[in-house]
Structure formats: C-alpha cells, structure tokens
C-alpha cells in the first residue's frame, strides 16, 4: 500500500473537486420517484383531486411506502403525457 501526503490546502481543493463531480453526476439523472407536488408540476395540474383520479384509474404509477406518503413514478407520468400528445399538421 502506498501513502500519499498532501498539503492541507491541496487536500481541501481535491475534496472540493470530488464533491463537484459527484453533485454534477447526481443532477444529470432525475429521481425516479417524485412527490405529489412535483408530479402536479410535470402534469401542469393544480388540483390534488385530479392527481388522485389519475392514480385511482391507473393512468400513472404510484407507490405508498407509508400511510401518508405517496410517491409517483416519473417515467409513467412522462409516458402519460406522451400518450396524449397530438401531432402538428
């Protein structure tokens, strides 16, 4: 095993670069499961009742890991939007 010695300033500069790299990678990939607020933004709806209706009739996938927490599948929301897209003339 090799031991690498760095000055304190160089260590923290390297550490900052690693954090920047990890955060950039994380931002590139959107989260699969989103909350109701973000789902409503993607669907451009303002009513939680409409969101619940889409969930209840099976138009969008959801998960309920706890009683009061409902998460929505971003991919199914995007598929729902694409399914209802109209081609231009």
SULCORDA-V265086 format. One record per pair of residues at least 24 apart in sequence whose ideal C-beta (glycine too) atoms are under 10 Angstrom apart, sorted by the first residue. I is the first residue (numbers start at 0). GAP is how many residues later the second one is. Records with the same first field share a line. If there is no record, write none. Layout:
I: GAP + GAP
This chain:
29: 44 + 45 + 48
30: 40 + 43
31: 31 + 39 + 40 + 41 + 42 + 43
32: 28 + 29 + 30 + 32 + 37 + 38 + 39 + 40 + 41 + 42
33: 37 + 38 + 39 + 40 + 43
34: 34 + 35 + 36 + 37
35: 26 + 33 + 34 + 35 + 36
37: 33 + 34 + 36 + 39
38: 31 + 32 + 33 + 34 + 35 + 37 + 38
39: 32 + 37
41: 30 + 32 + 35 + 36 + 38 + 39
42: 29 + 34 + 37 + 38
43: 37
50: 26
53: 26
58: 24 + 25
